[in-house]
C-alpha cells in the first residue's frame, strides 16, 4: 500500500508522463499501476546463460498474485488482495 501512495505522489513519474514527446507518441497517456497480493510459498530459480541470468519464481501462489494484478485492469482498481492475506 505504501508503494501505491508513493507512486501516486511521484512528481518525477508525473513529469515523465506529461513530456511532449511521450504525449505525441501516446496522446492522452496516463500511467497506471496495478498490484496483486497473495501469501504462499515459492521457489526461486536462476534461468539464463553465462551472459544473462534472470530470477524466476515458481509457485501456484505467484501465479495467483499475477492473476490478481491482471484483474485490477478489469475491475478498475489499484490493488486486489487475496483472502489469504487477510
Buried (B, 14 or more C-beta within 10 A) or exposed (E): EEEEEEBEEEEEBEEEBEEEEEEEEEEEBEEEEBBBBBEBEBEEEEEEEEEEEEEEEEBEBBBBBEEBBEEBEEEEEBBBBBEEEE
